[in-house]
Amino acid sequence: MKFRTRIIPAIAMVAALAGCAKEGELVVDQGVGITAVLTTCPAVGIPDYTGDVTTFRTSGDPTLANLDVSASMTNLRSTCDDSGEKVYSEATFDIRARRSDVRGARTVTLPYFVTVLQGGSAVVSKRVGEVTLNFADGQERAEASARAGSFVDRSAATLPEDIRERITRKRRAGDTEAALDPLAAPEVRAAIARTRFEMLIGFQLNEEQLAYNATR
């Protein structure tokens, strides 16, 4: 599945954030008033079509009359500790669910995944967890909270020194390289891409559930 993601920015793309960069982060000017803060902390987000899940009483009948439970992820928040050789990111999120039949108490367990991507496509790790919701008798809605974490090697999330120097090198008017954008060089772009990590969280869906989300 190709991920399109709603991201909590760890790589901020607005110029105003340039002044907020922490020590050790690299701020590069991409022109037209835009800067990028390159950090060892991964961006955190929910891939499209995976932030909701719907179950039906009978498989193959995705109609409202057959709906059993629907749930969504919300309030995704993240923290990052990049003080060591292993960069640790942790995300917390809430699950809000609704059931169609409110008779009797019921427990519903939903699986979710935590995937770390490097360079937008390479899967570094994937784990599956579970969150449990408890519906009281007569209760239509239930909520639960969950958390997920991941580690990234600091060395893998850090630009090589030669690339870093090439980006930040001061250029004087008249220099041969003054008119060249270092970020346009393929090797520089590739190096930056390799250091960018994402921690993606979503419901672990089967093909039927994913297709339902993509077409509804």
N, C-alpha and C positions, 0 to 999 in steps of 0.2 A: 504494500500500500504506500502510495506517495503521500507524505505528510505535508499538509498545509496547517499552520499552527497559529493559534492565538497566544502571543508571547507576553510574559511579564519581562520587560527589557532588562537584560544584564548587559547587552550591547546597545547603548543608548544612541539614537540617531538624530538628536537635536542639538543645535549649537549651544543652547543654554546649559546643557549638562557638562560642557567642557570644563567649566570652572569648578565642578563638583567631583572631578576625578580624584580618586584616592592615590596615595603614594604607591608607585609601582605600576599604575595603569598608564597606558599609552594613549594619548589623544592625537589623532591624525586628522588633518584638514582635507576634506574631499571636494572642496570647492563649492561655490554657490551658497556659502554660508552654512554648510553642513559639516558636522564633525562626527567622528565615531570614537567611542570610548572602548578600547580593547582591554578586556579584563579576563582574568583566569576563571572567574565564576561563570557557570553556564547560564544561558537564558532558560527560563522555565515557562512552559505553556501546555495547552491542551490542543492536540491535533483536531482539525475539523472532523466532524461527524462522530467523535468519540466521547464527547462530553455529556451525552445523553444515552439512556438505554431504555428500551421498552420490551416488556415480556407479554406474551399472549397465552391464554389458557390452552389453545389448540394450535400447534405448529402449522404454518402455511396459511393462516387466516388472519392477516394483519388489518382487521377492521376494528372500529371503535367498540362494537358490541362484544368483541372477543378479547379486549384489552384486559390485562391482569394488573401489572405494576409498571409505572414509569418513574424514572429517576434522573436527576441531573446533577452535575458537579458545579459548585459555585464557590466563591470566596477563596480562590487559589492565592496563596501567599508563599513567599520563599525567603529563606535566609541563606547566607553563604559564609563559610569560614575558610579563608584562603591563606591562613597563617602558616600552614605546614606544607610538606611535600605532596600530601594528598589534599586536594581541595574538596571540602565536604559541603554539599548543598542539601537543604531540607525544605520540603514543601508541606504545607497543611492545606486541607480543603474540606468543604462540607458537602454532604450528599443530602438532597431533598427529594423525597419519594412520595408517591401517591398511589393508592390502590383503588380498584373499582368496587370490590366486594369488601365491605367493612365488618362483616360478621365474624366474630371470634378474634382472639389474639393471634398474632402471626409474626413469625420471624423470617426475614428475607435477607439472604446473603448475596452480595454482588461482587464479582471479581473486577479488579482494576490492574492496569499495567504501569510500570515505571521504566521508561526506555531512555538511554543516553545515546545521543547521536553526535558524531564528529563530522564536521564539514558538511552538515546538512543531509547526509545520506548513509554514512557508515555507522552501523549499530555496534556500539561499544559494549553495552550490557542491556539486559531486559529481565525484569522480575515481575511476578504477578502476586498481588496481595488481595485481601478480601475486606469488605466493610459490611457490617451487620446492622440491619434496621429492625427495630421492634415496634410493631403496630399493636396498640391496645385494642380490646374489644370495642367496636363501634368507631374506632379512630380511622380517618381516611388518610391522614398524612403522618409521616415520620421523618426524623432527621438524624444524621450521625456525622461524626467528624473522623478524619483519617489523616495520616501523615506518611510521607515517603522520603527517602534520602538516597543519595548516590555520591560516589567518589570519582574524581577525575585526577589523573596525574598532573601535577603542576608543570612538569617539564613538557608535557604534550600540549598544554594550554598556553604556553609561553612562546612568543616569537623568537626565532634564532637571533643571536646578537647581530649577525651581519645584515639580516633583513631589517631589524629594528634601527640599526645605524643608517641604513640606506633610506628609510622613511624619514627619520628625524634630522638628517644631515642638513646644515644650514647652507643655502645656496645664495650666491651673490649675482646681481644683475650682470649679464654678459657671460656668465659661466655657460659652458655647453649644455649642462644638465639643468640649468635654471628654468628652461621652458618645458621640461619633461616632468610629467606627473609620475612619481615613483609608484603610486598605487595602481597605475595602468599597466605596469609591467606584469606579464603573466606569472613569473616566478614569485613576485611579491603577493599578488592576489591569491595564488595557490597556498602560499605560506600562511597568510591570514586566515584563509578558509580552514586549513588544517587545525588551527588553534581555537576555532570556534566550536563550542559544545552546547548542546541543548539537552535539558532534562524534560521529557515529555510524559504527561500523565493523562490517562483516559480509561474509560471502561473497556474491559477485555470482551470484545463483542464477537459473536459468531457471524458467519457470512450473511445470514438472514437479517440479523439486527443491524449490521452495517449498511446493508442495502436499504433497509427501511429508513434509517437516518439520512441517507444520501438522496432519497427520492421523495420524502414527505414534504 
